[in-house]
Amino acid sequence: MWYKNFTLVAFLFCMAFLAKAQNPEIGEKEVIGYDSVLQNLGPAINTRFTEVRPVISPDGKTLYFARQFFPKNKGGQQDEQDIWYSTRSNTKEQKWSEARSMGSPVNTADPNGVCAVTPDGNSLLLINNYNPDGSMVMEGASITTRTKKGWSLPAKVNILNYYNTNKENVDYFLSNSGKILLMAIEREESVGELDLFVSFQQKFGVWTKPLNLGKQVNSGKADFAPFLAADEKTLYFASEGHKGFGKSDIFYAKRLDDTWQNWSTPVNLGPNVNTPDWEAYYTVSAAGTDAYLVSSKEGTQGSRDIFRIATKERFKPEAVILVTGKVIDKATGKPIDAKIVYVEYPSGKEIGTARTNPKDGSYTIVLPKGTKYGYRAEAEGYIAMNEEVDAIDTKAYKEESKDLELVAKEVGGKLNLKNLVFDRGKYDLLESSFTELDLLVKHMTDNPTMEIEVQGHTDNQGDAKLNVQLSQNRVNEVRKYLIAKGIDKKRIRARGYGGSRPIYSNAKEETRKMNRRVDFVILKK
């Protein structure tokens, strides 16, 4: 909970034997195991003052946290807490950079705190709301975004029918997709005191009325500090009502369907994490290998410090794919400030969005296992089609890198319809191609004077004349689809080139298959 009195923060003790003696009902089969060794993150992060509420970025390279009553806080040593951060170059090294203050406008003389960071690292969910004059409204949540000049003035998160009758305590968490907002608040429909609720992003940035997660998760007392793992199914939270070792313990539950009402039975994280005292707040990267906690055990000069603890393989969240890269102008190679959109195949349903870093065009998205995805960059004056990632059979966390090249909306601009699928030797459009073609329809609808040529290509295998005919039949089908979707036939030419224009060697199938493609070229803007 973001307590008004920020000294009431989780701390850990290594007293497993005492905890089990006090709570014999919690058996070995009911707890999640962790390595028992807490690793202090060291003097770059921890001081003799109190460090609390760690939030790790999904790529595991940036750690945000709060420092309490620190002399270098915005309001000096009387400032209850400011946001600080530290970075590391890669996740294999445990060496963190010297922590730095977030500075203005995020830090003020009032209490400031980070609740979540998006995978791209370009947006932070914060407690409270900010006024243009630098003063704060001590309720609700806000979001700040990275700009070329620094962080923006945090903007209010607008939640329909939002209220919290508990004026002292509140928590928030934003999912990696940016579409799901968890919160710990107290309302008329609460099961106990603070309950966990969920809200979903709608058009124009408005969020739905908070929905209670139900009695499986919420107890008769306070349930708070929600953390939704990168798989967007695994929930970690703190509870004073579920059976535990102390006043407040950390628990784990799995979302079983899309109603957000059906959850597995919450499981206590066990005596290596929970003690007879008060524990809360738990954060893991997309890889799910490490957790970051607050503990007073061997803290600097007796203060509370931030520690790392490794999770056991069995209890990691489900696998995800972390995709990184840069968005660049295909002609100039310069970075582009763009929006990243990723959709589910074959439905085309938008799953999430991200932003590129405004300085270097870099992006990061996290894709949970179990489906195929298409993703693309969108920027004013440019056009792009989807890249594809197949996460259906993903078994373990992995990382992929892919730069996204955008083509300016200029005559001669060419793009490949990468996710257009035909059966071998046939020209009937398959349903899995419709999402890609619908995106092309959107481009042409948004640009009503644009005219294009759809170009079909094959490899060099078989009869050359038959290949020309096959490629012509395929682009004819594409043209028919666009016309059926309302695009004027005068705006679309279709031409099959057979195997006459290879872009890769035909010597091996590995490269030969890249020559079997459909492109479109802009003839008129």
Secondary structure as a PSIPRED ss2 file (coil, helix, strand):
# PSIPRED VFORMAT (PSIPRED V4.0)

   1 M C   1.000  0.000  0.000
   2 W C   1.000  0.000  0.000
   3 Y C   1.000  0.000  0.000
   4 K C   1.000  0.000  0.000
   5 N C   1.000  0.000  0.000
   6 F C   1.000  0.000  0.000
   7 T C   1.000  0.000  0.000
   8 L C   1.000  0.000  0.000
   9 V C   1.000  0.000  0.000
  10 A C   1.000  0.000  0.000
  11 F C   1.000  0.000  0.000
  12 L C   1.000  0.000  0.000
  13 F C   1.000  0.000  0.000
  14 C C   1.000  0.000  0.000
  15 M C   1.000  0.000  0.000
  16 A H   0.000  1.000  0.000
  17 F H   0.000  1.000  0.000
  18 L H   0.000  1.000  0.000
  19 A H   0.000  1.000  0.000
  20 K H   0.000  1.000  0.000
  21 A H   0.000  1.000  0.000
  22 Q H   0.000  1.000  0.000
  23 N C   1.000  0.000  0.000
  24 P C   1.000  0.000  0.000
  25 E C   1.000  0.000  0.000
  26 I C   1.000  0.000  0.000
  27 G C   1.000  0.000  0.000
  28 E H   0.000  1.000  0.000
  29 K H   0.000  1.000  0.000
  30 E H   0.000  1.000  0.000
  31 V E   0.000  0.000  1.000
  32 I C   1.000  0.000  0.000
  33 G C   1.000  0.000  0.000
  34 Y E   0.000  0.000  1.000
  35 D C   1.000  0.000  0.000
  36 S C   1.000  0.000  0.000
  37 V C   1.000  0.000  0.000
  38 L C   1.000  0.000  0.000
  39 Q E   0.000  0.000  1.000
  40 N E   0.000  0.000  1.000
  41 L C   1.000  0.000  0.000
  42 G C   1.000  0.000  0.000
  43 P C   1.000  0.000  0.000
  44 A C   1.000  0.000  0.000
  45 I C   1.000  0.000  0.000
  46 N C   1.000  0.000  0.000
  47 T C   1.000  0.000  0.000
  48 R C   1.000  0.000  0.000
  49 F C   1.000  0.000  0.000
  50 T E   0.000  0.000  1.000
  51 E E   0.000  0.000  1.000
  52 V E   0.000  0.000  1.000
  53 R E   0.000  0.000  1.000
  54 P E   0.000  0.000  1.000
  55 V E   0.000  0.000  1.000
  56 I E   0.000  0.000  1.000
  57 S C   1.000  0.000  0.000
  58 P C   1.000  0.000  0.000
  59 D C   1.000  0.000  0.000
  60 G C   1.000  0.000  0.000
  61 K C   1.000  0.000  0.000
  62 T E   0.000  0.000  1.000
  63 L E   0.000  0.000  1.000
  64 Y E   0.000  0.000  1.000
  65 F E   0.000  0.000  1.000
  66 A E   0.000  0.000  1.000
  67 R E   0.000  0.000  1.000
  68 Q E   0.000  0.000  1.000
  69 F C   1.000  0.000  0.000
  70 F C   1.000  0.000  0.000
  71 P C   1.000  0.000  0.000
  72 K C   1.000  0.000  0.000
  73 N C   1.000  0.000  0.000
  74 K C   1.000  0.000  0.000
  75 G C   1.000  0.000  0.000
  76 G H   0.000  1.000  0.000
  77 Q H   0.000  1.000  0.000
  78 Q H   0.000  1.000  0.000
  79 D C   1.000  0.000  0.000
  80 E C   1.000  0.000  0.000
  81 Q C   1.000  0.000  0.000
  82 D E   0.000  0.000  1.000
  83 I E   0.000  0.000  1.000
  84 W E   0.000  0.000  1.000
  85 Y E   0.000  0.000  1.000
  86 S E   0.000  0.000  1.000
  87 T E   0.000  0.000  1.000
  88 R C   1.000  0.000  0.000
  89 S C   1.000  0.000  0.000
  90 N C   1.000  0.000  0.000
  91 T C   1.000  0.000  0.000
  92 K C   1.000  0.000  0.000
  93 E C   1.000  0.000  0.000
  94 Q C   1.000  0.000  0.000
  95 K C   1.000  0.000  0.000
  96 W C   1.000  0.000  0.000
  97 S C   1.000  0.000  0.000
  98 E C   1.000  0.000  0.000
  99 A C   1.000  0.000  0.000
 100 R E   0.000  0.000  1.000
 101 S E   0.000  0.000  1.000
 102 M C   1.000  0.000  0.000
 103 G C   1.000  0.000  0.000
 104 S C   1.000  0.000  0.000
 105 P C   1.000  0.000  0.000
 106 V C   1.000  0.000  0.000
 107 N C   1.000  0.000  0.000
 108 T C   1.000  0.000  0.000
 109 A C   1.000  0.000  0.000
 110 D C   1.000  0.000  0.000
 111 P C   1.000  0.000  0.000
 112 N C   1.000  0.000  0.000
 113 G C   1.000  0.000  0.000
 114 V E   0.000  0.000  1.000
 115 C E   0.000  0.000  1.000
 116 A E   0.000  0.000  1.000
 117 V E   0.000  0.000  1.000
 118 T C   1.000  0.000  0.000
 119 P C   1.000  0.000  0.000
 120 D C   1.000  0.000  0.000
 121 G C   1.000  0.000  0.000
 122 N C   1.000  0.000  0.000
 123 S E   0.000  0.000  1.000
 124 L E   0.000  0.000  1.000
 125 L E   0.000  0.000  1.000
 126 L E   0.000  0.000  1.000
 127 I E   0.000  0.000  1.000
 128 N E   0.000  0.000  1.000
 129 N E   0.000  0.000  1.000
 130 Y E   0.000  0.000  1.000
 131 N C   1.000  0.000  0.000
 132 P C   1.000  0.000  0.000
 133 D C   1.000  0.000  0.000
 134 G C   1.000  0.000  0.000
 135 S C   1.000  0.000  0.000
 136 M E   0.000  0.000  1.000
 137 V E   0.000  0.000  1.000
 138 M E   0.000  0.000  1.000
 139 E E   0.000  0.000  1.000
 140 G E   0.000  0.000  1.000
 141 A E   0.000  0.000  1.000
 142 S E   0.000  0.000  1.000
 143 I E   0.000  0.000  1.000
 144 T E   0.000  0.000  1.000
 145 T E   0.000  0.000  1.000
 146 R E   0.000  0.000  1.000
 147 T E   0.000  0.000  1.000
 148 K C   1.000  0.000  0.000
 149 K C   1.000  0.000  0.000
 150 G E   0.000  0.000  1.000
 151 W E   0.000  0.000  1.000
 152 S C   1.000  0.000  0.000
 153 L C   1.000  0.000  0.000
 154 P C   1.000  0.000  0.000
 155 A E   0.000  0.000  1.000
 156 K E   0.000  0.000  1.000
 157 V C   1.000  0.000  0.000
 158 N C   1.000  0.000  0.000
 159 I E   0.000  0.000  1.000
 160 L C   1.000  0.000  0.000
 161 N C   1.000  0.000  0.000
 162 Y C   1.000  0.000  0.000
 163 Y C   1.000  0.000  0.000
 164 N C   1.000  0.000  0.000
 165 T C   1.000  0.000  0.000
 166 N C   1.000  0.000  0.000
 167 K C   1.000  0.000  0.000
 168 E C   1.000  0.000  0.000
 169 N C   1.000  0.000  0.000
 170 V C   1.000  0.000  0.000
 171 D E   0.000  0.000  1.000
 172 Y E   0.000  0.000  1.000
 173 F E   0.000  0.000  1.000
 174 L E   0.000  0.000  1.000
 175 S C   1.000  0.000  0.000
 176 N C   1.000  0.000  0.000
 177 S C   1.000  0.000  0.000
 178 G C   1.000  0.000  0.000
 179 K C   1.000  0.000  0.000
 180 I E   0.000  0.000  1.000
 181 L E   0.000  0.000  1.000
 182 L E   0.000  0.000  1.000
 183 M E   0.000  0.000  1.000
 184 A E   0.000  0.000  1.000
 185 I E   0.000  0.000  1.000
 186 E C   1.000  0.000  0.000
 187 R C   1.000  0.000  0.000
 188 E C   1.000  0.000  0.000
 189 E C   1.000  0.000  0.000
 190 S C   1.000  0.000  0.000
 191 V C   1.000  0.000  0.000
 192 G C   1.000  0.000  0.000
 193 E C   1.000  0.000  0.000
 194 L C   1.000  0.000  0.000
 195 D E   0.000  0.000  1.000
 196 L E   0.000  0.000  1.000
 197 F E   0.000  0.000  1.000
 198 V E   0.000  0.000  1.000
 199 S E   0.000  0.000  1.000
 200 F E   0.000  0.000  1.000
 201 Q E   0.000  0.000  1.000
 202 Q C   1.000  0.000  0.000
 203 K H   0.000  1.000  0.000
 204 F H   0.000  1.000  0.000
 205 G H   0.000  1.000  0.000
 206 V C   1.000  0.000  0.000
 207 W E   0.000  0.000  1.000
 208 T C   1.000  0.000  0.000
 209 K C   1.000  0.000  0.000
 210 P C   1.000  0.000  0.000
 211 L E   0.000  0.000  1.000
 212 N E   0.000  0.000  1.000
 213 L C   1.000  0.000  0.000
 214 G C   1.000  0.000  0.000
 215 K C   1.000  0.000  0.000
 216 Q C   1.000  0.000  0.000
 217 V C   1.000  0.000  0.000
 218 N C   1.000  0.000  0.000
 219 S C   1.000  0.000  0.000
 220 G C   1.000  0.000  0.000
 221 K C   1.000  0.000  0.000
 222 A C   1.000  0.000  0.000
 223 D E   0.000  0.000  1.000
 224 F E   0.000  0.000  1.000
 225 A E   0.000  0.000  1.000
 226 P E   0.000  0.000  1.000
 227 F E   0.000  0.000  1.000
 228 L E   0.000  0.000  1.000
 229 A C   1.000  0.000  0.000
 230 A C   1.000  0.000  0.000
 231 D C   1.000  0.000  0.000
 232 E C   1.000  0.000  0.000
 233 K C   1.000  0.000  0.000
 234 T E   0.000  0.000  1.000
 235 L E   0.000  0.000  1.000
 236 Y E   0.000  0.000  1.000
 237 F E   0.000  0.000  1.000
 238 A E   0.000  0.000  1.000
 239 S E   0.000  0.000  1.000
 240 E C   1.000  0.000  0.000
 241 G C   1.000  0.000  0.000
 242 H C   1.000  0.000  0.000
 243 K C   1.000  0.000  0.000
 244 G C   1.000  0.000  0.000
 245 F C   1.000  0.000  0.000
 246 G C   1.000  0.000  0.000
 247 K C   1.000  0.000  0.000
 248 S E   0.000  0.000  1.000
 249 D E   0.000  0.000  1.000
 250 I E   0.000  0.000  1.000
 251 F E   0.000  0.000  1.000
 252 Y E   0.000  0.000  1.000
 253 A E   0.000  0.000  1.000
 254 K E   0.000  0.000  1.000
 255 R E   0.000  0.000  1.000
 256 L C   1.000  0.000  0.000
 257 D C   1.000  0.000  0.000
 258 D C   1.000  0.000  0.000
 259 T C   1.000  0.000  0.000
 260 W C   1.000  0.000  0.000
 261 Q C   1.000  0.000  0.000
 262 N C   1.000  0.000  0.000
 263 W E   0.000  0.000  1.000
 264 S C   1.000  0.000  0.000
 265 T C   1.000  0.000  0.000
 266 P C   1.000  0.000  0.000
 267 V E   0.000  0.000  1.000
 268 N E   0.000  0.000  1.000
 269 L C   1.000  0.000  0.000
 270 G C   1.000  0.000  0.000
 271 P C   1.000  0.000  0.000
 272 N C   1.000  0.000  0.000
 273 V C   1.000  0.000  0.000
 274 N C   1.000  0.000  0.000
 275 T C   1.000  0.000  0.000
 276 P C   1.000  0.000  0.000
 277 D C   1.000  0.000  0.000
 278 W E   0.000  0.000  1.000
 279 E C   1.000  0.000  0.000
 280 A C   1.000  0.000  0.000
 281 Y C   1.000  0.000  0.000
 282 Y C   1.000  0.000  0.000
 283 T E   0.000  0.000  1.000
 284 V E   0.000  0.000  1.000
 285 S C   1.000  0.000  0.000
 286 A C   1.000  0.000  0.000
 287 A C   1.000  0.000  0.000
 288 G C   1.000  0.000  0.000
 289 T C   1.000  0.000  0.000
 290 D E   0.000  0.000  1.000
 291 A E   0.000  0.000  1.000
 292 Y E   0.000  0.000  1.000
 293 L E   0.000  0.000  1.000
 294 V E   0.000  0.000  1.000
 295 S E   0.000  0.000  1.000
 296 S C   1.000  0.000  0.000
 297 K C   1.000  0.000  0.000
 298 E C   1.000  0.000  0.000
 299 G C   1.000  0.000  0.000
 300 T H   0.000  1.000  0.000
 301 Q H   0.000  1.000  0.000
 302 G H   0.000  1.000  0.000
 303 S C   1.000  0.000  0.000
 304 R C   1.000  0.000  0.000
 305 D E   0.000  0.000  1.000
 306 I E   0.000  0.000  1.000
 307 F E   0.000  0.000  1.000
 308 R E   0.000  0.000  1.000
 309 I E   0.000  0.000  1.000
 310 A E   0.000  0.000  1.000
 311 T E   0.000  0.000  1.000
 312 K C   1.000  0.000  0.000
 313 E H   0.000  1.000  0.000
 314 R H   0.000  1.000  0.000
 315 F H   0.000  1.000  0.000
 316 K C   1.000  0.000  0.000
 317 P C   1.000  0.000  0.000
 318 E C   1.000  0.000  0.000
 319 A C   1.000  0.000  0.000
 320 V E   0.000  0.000  1.000
 321 I E   0.000  0.000  1.000
 322 L E   0.000  0.000  1.000
 323 V E   0.000  0.000  1.000
 324 T E   0.000  0.000  1.000
 325 G E   0.000  0.000  1.000
 326 K E   0.000  0.000  1.000
 327 V E   0.000  0.000  1.000
 328 I E   0.000  0.000  1.000
 329 D E   0.000  0.000  1.000
 330 K C   1.000  0.000  0.000
 331 A C   1.000  0.000  0.000
 332 T C   1.000  0.000  0.000
 333 G C   1.000  0.000  0.000
 334 K C   1.000  0.000  0.000
 335 P E   0.000  0.000  1.000
 336 I C   1.000  0.000  0.000
 337 D C   1.000  0.000  0.000
 338 A C   1.000  0.000  0.000
 339 K E   0.000  0.000  1.000
 340 I E   0.000  0.000  1.000
 341 V E   0.000  0.000  1.000
 342 Y E   0.000  0.000  1.000
 343 V E   0.000  0.000  1.000
 344 E E   0.000  0.000  1.000
 345 Y E   0.000  0.000  1.000
 346 P C   1.000  0.000  0.000
 347 S C   1.000  0.000  0.000
 348 G C   1.000  0.000  0.000
 349 K C   1.000  0.000  0.000
 350 E E   0.000  0.000  1.000
 351 I E   0.000  0.000  1.000
 352 G E   0.000  0.000  1.000
 353 T E   0.000  0.000  1.000
 354 A E   0.000  0.000  1.000
 355 R E   0.000  0.000  1.000
 356 T C   1.000  0.000  0.000
 357 N C   1.000  0.000  0.000
 358 P C   1.000  0.000  0.000
 359 K C   1.000  0.000  0.000
 360 D C   1.000  0.000  0.000
 361 G C   1.000  0.000  0.000
 362 S E   0.000  0.000  1.000
 363 Y E   0.000  0.000  1.000
 364 T E   0.000  0.000  1.000
 365 I E   0.000  0.000  1.000
 366 V E   0.000  0.000  1.000
 367 L E   0.000  0.000  1.000
 368 P E   0.000  0.000  1.000
 369 K C   1.000  0.000  0.000
 370 G C   1.000  0.000  0.000
 371 T C   1.000  0.000  0.000
 372 K E   0.000  0.000  1.000
 373 Y E   0.000  0.000  1.000
 374 G E   0.000  0.000  1.000
 375 Y E   0.000  0.000  1.000
 376 R E   0.000  0.000  1.000
 377 A E   0.000  0.000  1.000
 378 E E   0.000  0.000  1.000
 379 A C   1.000  0.000  0.000
 380 E C   1.000  0.000  0.000
 381 G C   1.000  0.000  0.000
 382 Y E   0.000  0.000  1.000
 383 I E   0.000  0.000  1.000
 384 A C   1.000  0.000  0.000
 385 M C   1.000  0.000  0.000
 386 N C   1.000  0.000  0.000
 387 E E   0.000  0.000  1.000
 388 E E   0.000  0.000  1.000
 389 V E   0.000  0.000  1.000
 390 D E   0.000  0.000  1.000
 391 A C   1.000  0.000  0.000
 392 I C   1.000  0.000  0.000
 393 D C   1.000  0.000  0.000
 394 T C   1.000  0.000  0.000
 395 K C   1.000  0.000  0.000
 396 A C   1.000  0.000  0.000
 397 Y C   1.000  0.000  0.000
 398 K E   0.000  0.000  1.000
 399 E E   0.000  0.000  1.000
 400 E E   0.000  0.000  1.000
 401 S E   0.000  0.000  1.000
 402 K C   1.000  0.000  0.000
 403 D C   1.000  0.000  0.000
 404 L E   0.000  0.000  1.000
 405 E E   0.000  0.000  1.000
 406 L E   0.000  0.000  1.000
 407 V E   0.000  0.000  1.000
 408 A E   0.000  0.000  1.000
 409 K C   1.000  0.000  0.000
 410 E C   1.000  0.000  0.000
 411 V C   1.000  0.000  0.000
 412 G C   1.000  0.000  0.000
 413 G C   1.000  0.000  0.000
 414 K E   0.000  0.000  1.000
 415 L E   0.000  0.000  1.000
 416 N E   0.000  0.000  1.000
 417 L C   1.000  0.000  0.000
 418 K C   1.000  0.000  0.000
 419 N C   1.000  0.000  0.000
 420 L C   1.000  0.000  0.000
 421 V C   1.000  0.000  0.000
 422 F C   1.000  0.000  0.000
 423 D C   1.000  0.000  0.000
 424 R C   1.000  0.000  0.000
 425 G C   1.000  0.000  0.000
 426 K C   1.000  0.000  0.000
 427 Y C   1.000  0.000  0.000
 428 D C   1.000  0.000  0.000
 429 L C   1.000  0.000  0.000
 430 L C   1.000  0.000  0.000
 431 E H   0.000  1.000  0.000
 432 S H   0.000  1.000  0.000
 433 S H   0.000  1.000  0.000
 434 F H   0.000  1.000  0.000
 435 T H   0.000  1.000  0.000
 436 E H   0.000  1.000  0.000
 437 L H   0.000  1.000  0.000
 438 D H   0.000  1.000  0.000
 439 L H   0.000  1.000  0.000
 440 L H   0.000  1.000  0.000
 441 V H   0.000  1.000  0.000
 442 K H   0.000  1.000  0.000
 443 H H   0.000  1.000  0.000
 444 M H   0.000  1.000  0.000
 445 T H   0.000  1.000  0.000
 446 D H   0.000  1.000  0.000
 447 N C   1.000  0.000  0.000
 448 P C   1.000  0.000  0.000
 449 T C   1.000  0.000  0.000
 450 M C   1.000  0.000  0.000
 451 E E   0.000  0.000  1.000
 452 I E   0.000  0.000  1.000
 453 E E   0.000  0.000  1.000
 454 V E   0.000  0.000  1.000
 455 Q E   0.000  0.000  1.000
 456 G E   0.000  0.000  1.000
 457 H E   0.000  0.000  1.000
 458 T C   1.000  0.000  0.000
 459 D C   1.000  0.000  0.000
 460 N C   1.000  0.000  0.000
 461 Q C   1.000  0.000  0.000
 462 G C   1.000  0.000  0.000
 463 D C   1.000  0.000  0.000
 464 A H   0.000  1.000  0.000
 465 K H   0.000  1.000  0.000
 466 L H   0.000  1.000  0.000
 467 N H   0.000  1.000  0.000
 468 V H   0.000  1.000  0.000
 469 Q H   0.000  1.000  0.000
 470 L H   0.000  1.000  0.000
 471 S H   0.000  1.000  0.000
 472 Q H   0.000  1.000  0.000
 473 N H   0.000  1.000  0.000
 474 R H   0.000  1.000  0.000
 475 V H   0.000  1.000  0.000
 476 N H   0.000  1.000  0.000
 477 E H   0.000  1.000  0.000
 478 V H   0.000  1.000  0.000
 479 R H   0.000  1.000  0.000
 480 K H   0.000  1.000  0.000
 481 Y H   0.000  1.000  0.000
 482 L H   0.000  1.000  0.000
 483 I H   0.000  1.000  0.000
 484 A H   0.000  1.000  0.000
 485 K C   1.000  0.000  0.000
 486 G C   1.000  0.000  0.000
 487 I C   1.000  0.000  0.000
 488 D C   1.000  0.000  0.000
 489 K H   0.000  1.000  0.000
 490 K H   0.000  1.000  0.000
 491 R H   0.000  1.000  0.000
 492 I E   0.000  0.000  1.000
 493 R E   0.000  0.000  1.000
 494 A E   0.000  0.000  1.000
 495 R E   0.000  0.000  1.000
 496 G E   0.000  0.000  1.000
 497 Y C   1.000  0.000  0.000
 498 G C   1.000  0.000  0.000
 499 G C   1.000  0.000  0.000
 500 S C   1.000  0.000  0.000
 501 R C   1.000  0.000  0.000
 502 P C   1.000  0.000  0.000
 503 I C   1.000  0.000  0.000
 504 Y C   1.000  0.000  0.000
 505 S C   1.000  0.000  0.000
 506 N C   1.000  0.000  0.000
 507 A C   1.000  0.000  0.000
 508 K C   1.000  0.000  0.000
 509 E H   0.000  1.000  0.000
 510 E H   0.000  1.000  0.000
 511 T H   0.000  1.000  0.000
 512 R H   0.000  1.000  0.000
 513 K H   0.000  1.000  0.000
 514 M H   0.000  1.000  0.000
 515 N H   0.000  1.000  0.000
 516 R C   1.000  0.000  0.000
 517 R E   0.000  0.000  1.000
 518 V E   0.000  0.000  1.000
 519 D E   0.000  0.000  1.000
 520 F E   0.000  0.000  1.000
 521 V E   0.000  0.000  1.000
 522 I E   0.000  0.000  1.000
 523 L E   0.000  0.000  1.000
 524 K E   0.000  0.000  1.000
 525 K C   1.000  0.000  0.000
